[in-house]
């Protein structure tokens, strides 16, 4: 039997669990709650004799990609003072 891969993934409104790239369950409030759901689902695979792998993102990966991109852009792009924005020099 093949190994099933369970992924805990950040969703727009919480956390989701995917098993072999298929969403299972609902949306969970925390990463820990999603992990518990993944472990429960994985336990059925283990009882059937299969292997499992559970992937959970770390704290830095919790941030949505757009938020990370915004932070990077804000750090490297030059800012203008209020005087330059109003057009007077």
Contact map, one row per residue, 1 for C-alpha under 8 A:
11100000000000000000000000000000000000000000000011100000000000000000000000000000000000000
11110000000000000000000000000000000000000000000001100000000000000000000000000000000000000
11111000000000000000000000000000000000000000000001111000000000000000000000000000000000000
01111100000000000011000000000000000000000100100001111000000000000000000000000000000000000
00111110000000000011000000000000000000000000000000011110000000000000000000000000000000000
00011111000000001111000000000000000001000100000000011110000000000000000000000000000000000
00001111100000001110100000000000000001000000000000000111000000000000000000000000000000000
00000111110000111100000000000010011001000000000000000111100000000000000000000000000000000
00000011111000111100000000000000000000000000000000000001100000000000000000000000000000000
00000001111101110000000000000000000000000000000000000000000001010000000000000000000000000
00000000111111110000000000100000000000000000000000000000000000000000000000000000000000000
00000000011111100000000000000000000000000000000000000000000000000000000000000000000000000
00000000001111100000000000101000000000000000000000000000000000000000000000000000000000000
00000000011111110000000000111100000000000000000000000000000000000000000000000000000000000
00000001111111111000000000111110010000000000000000000000000000000000000000000000000000000
00000001111001111100001111110000010000000000000000000000000000000000000000000000000000000
00000111100000111110001111100000011011000000000000000000000000000000000000000000000000000
00000111100000011111111100000000000000000000000000000000000000000000000000000000000000000
00011110000000001111111100000000000000000000000000000000000000000000000000000000000000000
00011100000000000111110000000000000000000000000000000000000000000000000000000000000000000
00000010000000000111111000000000000000000000000000000000000000000000000000000000000000000
00000000000000000111111100000000000000000000000000000000000000000000000000000000000000000
00000000000000011110111110000000000000000000000000000000000000000000000000000000000000000
00000000000000011110011111000000000000000000000000000000000000000000000000000000000000000
00000000000000011000001111100000000010000000000000000000000000000000000000000000000000000
00000000000000011000000111110000000000000000000000000000000000000000000000000000000000000
00000000001011111000000011111000010000000000000000000000000000000000000000000000000000000
00000000000001110000000001111110110000000000000000000000000000000000000000000000000000000
00000000000011100000000000111110110000000000000000000000000000000000000000000000000000000
00000000000001100000000000011111110000000000000000000000000000000000000000000000000000000
00000001000000100000000000011111111000000000000000000001000000000000000000000000000000000
00000000000000000000000000000111111100000000000000000000000000000000000000000000000000000
00000000000000000000000000011111111110000000000000000000000000000000000000000000000000000
00000001000000111000000000111111111111000000000000000000000000000000000000000000000000000
00000001000000001000000000000011111111100000000000000001000000000000000000000000000000000
00000000000000000000000000000001111111110000000000000000000000000000000000000000000000000
00000000000000001000000010000000111111111000000000000000000000000000000000000000000000000
00000111000000001000000000000000011111111100000000000100000000000000000000000000000000000
00000000000000000000000000000000001111111110000000000100000000000000000000000000000000000
00000000000000000000000000000000000111111111000000000000000000000000000000000000000000000
00000000000000000000000000000000000011111111100000000000000000000000000000000000000000000
00010100000000000000000000000000000001111111110000010000000000000000000000000000000000000
00000000000000000000000000000000000000111111111000000000000000000000000000000000000000000
00000000000000000000000000000000000000011111111100000000000000000000000000000000000000000
00010000000000000000000000000000000000001111111111110000000000000000000000000000000000000
00000000000000000000000000000000000000000111111111110000000000000000000000000000000000000
00000000000000000000000000000000000000000011111111000000000000000000000000000000000000000
00000000000000000000000000000000000000000001111111000000000000000000000000000000000000000
10000000000000000000000000000000000000000000111111100000000000000000000000000000000000000
11110000000000000000000000000000000000000000111111110000000000000000000000000000000000000
11110000000000000000000000000000000000000000110011111000000000000000000000000000000000000
00111100000000000000000000000000000000000100110001111100000000000000000000000000000000000
00111100000000000000000000000000000000000000000000111110000000000000000000000000000000000
00001111000000000000000000000000000001100000000000011111000000000000000000000000000000000
00001111000000000000000000000000000000000000000000001111100000000000000000000000000000000
00000011100000000000000000000010001000000000000000000111110000000000000000000000000000000
00000001100000000000000000000000000000000000000000000011111111000000000000000000000000000
00000000000000000000000000000000000000000000000000000001111111000000000000000000000000000
00000000000000000000000000000000000000000000000000000000111111100000000000000000000000000
00000000000000000000000000000000000000000000000000000000111111100000000000000000000000000
00000000000000000000000000000000000000000000000000000000111111110000000000000000000000000
00000000010000000000000000000000000000000000000000000000111111110000000000000000000000000
00000000000000000000000000000000000000000000000000000000001111111011000000000000000000000
00000000010000000000000000000000000000000000000000000000000011111111000000000000000000000
00000000000000000000000000000000000000000000000000000000000000111111100000000000000000000
00000000000000000000000000000000000000000000000000000000000000011111110000000000000000000
00000000000000000000000000000000000000000000000000000000000000111111111000000000000000000
00000000000000000000000000000000000000000000000000000000000000111111111100000000000000000
00000000000000000000000000000000000000000000000000000000000000001111111110000000000000000
00000000000000000000000000000000000000000000000000000000000000000111111111000000000000000
00000000000000000000000000000000000000000000000000000000000000000011111111100000000000000
00000000000000000000000000000000000000000000000000000000000000000001111111110000000000000
00000000000000000000000000000000000000000000000000000000000000000000111111111000000000000
00000000000000000000000000000000000000000000000000000000000000000000011111111000000000000
00000000000000000000000000000000000000000000000000000000000000000000001111111000000000000
00000000000000000000000000000000000000000000000000000000000000000000000111111100000000000
00000000000000000000000000000000000000000000000000000000000000000000000011111110000000000
00000000000000000000000000000000000000000000000000000000000000000000000000011111000000000
00000000000000000000000000000000000000000000000000000000000000000000000000001111100000000
00000000000000000000000000000000000000000000000000000000000000000000000000000111110110000
00000000000000000000000000000000000000000000000000000000000000000000000000000011111110000
00000000000000000000000000000000000000000000000000000000000000000000000000000001111111000
00000000000000000000000000000000000000000000000000000000000000000000000000000000111111111
00000000000000000000000000000000000000000000000000000000000000000000000000000001111111111
00000000000000000000000000000000000000000000000000000000000000000000000000000001111111110
00000000000000000000000000000000000000000000000000000000000000000000000000000000011111110
00000000000000000000000000000000000000000000000000000000000000000000000000000000001111111
00000000000000000000000000000000000000000000000000000000000000000000000000000000001111111
00000000000000000000000000000000000000000000000000000000000000000000000000000000001100111
